[in-house]
Structures are given as structure tokens and as C-alpha cells.
Amino acid sequence: MLAVLAFPAAPQGKNAGSGMRLGVSYGGISTFGVMAEWFDDTHAVELAVGTWSFHEVSVSAVYKEYFFGSRVRPFVGGGLWVVAAFPPQERTGLALVLRAPVGAEWSFVDDHSVGVALNVNRALAVRRTDPDDDLPLVGRIVPLPEIYYRLTP
């Protein structure tokens, strides 16, 4: 605990100003991803791009709201996630997903942050890679955990 208190942190709370943060993620919308976040005080817009196995691409845009102005900041958000799969010798598969991340972030040294999120997802539309597969969407809520690192340049 004393080691944490020794490092000053600039919280992204009220009066945090505006700017951009860059980061990497593991889990959530992809196995590995990169992200950019534009913030203004407690409001932020995040754009993330990632992949699971380099045969598909995931792109997500999310609005986030951070709470409190401390080193640990909880957040909630909402947005859309698009996945495009490119299997060999099949048509391109597409999915449009509603995404709602809920999590917390810890600013531990100046402009460095780590965070965890549980992305609550629900498919809105799907184009499967197999044209004969016309099963309807189940409408199930799918939680996907995520960890990330962010840097404010």
C-alpha cells in the first residue's frame, strides 16, 4: 500500500482536462488489441481494433463514463462492436454486437494506467461464413473479461 501512495497519479476525474490515451488489451473483443481513447474530464470515446487468431478483425467504438477522481476509477460504457471473419474458401462472416463494458481502472504512475473490464455483449446481426447456416440469433448475453494497459502520451 505504501508503494502505491508513493507514486503521484493524475486521475481522470472531474477537471482532468482533455486528451488522448493509447493502449493495448488482452481479452474482451479480441485476444490482442490496440486502442485509442479520447477523453474530456469524465467522458471518453474509445476506438479498439483487435484479433483472436489473425483470421478476423474486431473493431469497436464505445462511449465511456468514469466515476470519481481518484487513483481507482470505475466506469461504464456502451457502444458497437463489428467482427469480420475471413476463413479460407468460405464467404466473409460478419457480426454486429452491442457492447457494454463495466470495469475499473488504476492510475499507478503519472500517465500509466491498468484496468479490468467485463464486456457484456449481445449480438444484433450476423452473417455466417456458411451460406446454408440460417439459424436465428439466440439473443444470449455473453460476458467477456478484459485487462488492459493505457498510456497518456
Stockholm file with secondary structure:
# STOCKHOLM 1.0

chainA/1-153         MLAVLAFPAAPQGKNAGSGMRLGVSYGGISTFGVMAEWFDDTHAVELAVGTWSFHEVSVSAVYKEYFFGSRVRPFVGGGLWVVAAFPPQERTGLALVLRAPVGAEWSFVDDHSVGVALNVNRALAVRRTDPDDDLPLVGRIVPLPEIYYRLTP
#=GR chainA/1-153 SS CHHHHTSCBCCSSTTCCEEEEEEEEEETTEEEEEEEEEEETTEEEEEEEEESSSSEEEEEEEEEEECSSSSEEEEEEEEEEEEEECCTTSCCEEEEEEEEEEEEEEEEEBTEEEEEEEEEEEEEEEECSSTTCCCCCCCCCEEEEEEEEEECC
#=GC SS_cons         CHHHHTSCBCCSSTTCCEEEEEEEEEETTEEEEEEEEEEETTEEEEEEEEESSSSEEEEEEEEEEECSSSSEEEEEEEEEEEEEECCTTSCCEEEEEEEEEEEEEEEEEBTEEEEEEEEEEEEEEEECSSTTCCCCCCCCCEEEEEEEEEECC
//
